[in-house]
Amino acid sequence: MTTRIGVVTFPGSLDDRDAQRAIRIAGAEPVPLWHRDRDLHQVDAVVLPGGFSYGDYLRCGAIARFSPVMEPLVEQAKAGMPVLGICNGFQVLCESHLLPGALTRNDHLHFLCRDQRLAVENADTAWTSDYTAGQEITVPLKNGEGGYVADERTLDALEAEGRVVFRYLGGNPNGSRRDIAGITNEAGNVVGLMPHPEHAVETLTGPTTDGLGFFTSVLKNLVTA
């Protein structure tokens, strides 16, 4: 039976088709989910893609958090369904309180687009098991509000519990606290990161294929679950 991975499209999403393509290349069936859907159509996992949901009005991800599709998504994520939030999707996960902290304006106040080196800090999540701790990967980064922030107590807890999944290498691109590029929840099924692994799944269009491991990881975890 083919694994079905949903990709949510909000008004203003722009990387949803790229996420679907990455899922297909990894060997799963991408399932488009519209933001007004009130069920997840029996998918096994969900990706919240990058973009500018609802134009990033109010705060990035703050309006998308109230889309009808988020009610079943939050419920299923809390029950263990793998959920990946990329860029704007990371912002939505934080606004939904599935992940702690928030994403704020880049400290240099400019939109940034470049290939970004990352260190894999946690290879035990549903989305990172095909990597090894300490591995370096390169995937594209493009954001204007990519600075991850949280209070010191939260940051200390993330560090102590091994919930920092990725850290920036080669200089901090956006002012994220402690060079954090991605985090996970306590259960390891929900991961959010600012860089874009879906843009690094084939040599034709990406700087590397380093991002493919996200999607092969979740397939293996779903098969063995």
Secondary structure by P-SEA (a helix, b strand, c coil): cbbbbbbbbcccccaaaaaaaaaaaabbbbbbbccccccccccccccccccccccccccccccccccaaaaaaaaaaaaccbbbbccaaaaaaaaaccccccccccccccccccbbbbbbccccccccccccccbbbbbbbbbcccbbbbcaaaaaaaaaaccccbbbcccccccccccccccccccccbbbbccccccccccccccccccaaaaaaaaaaaaac
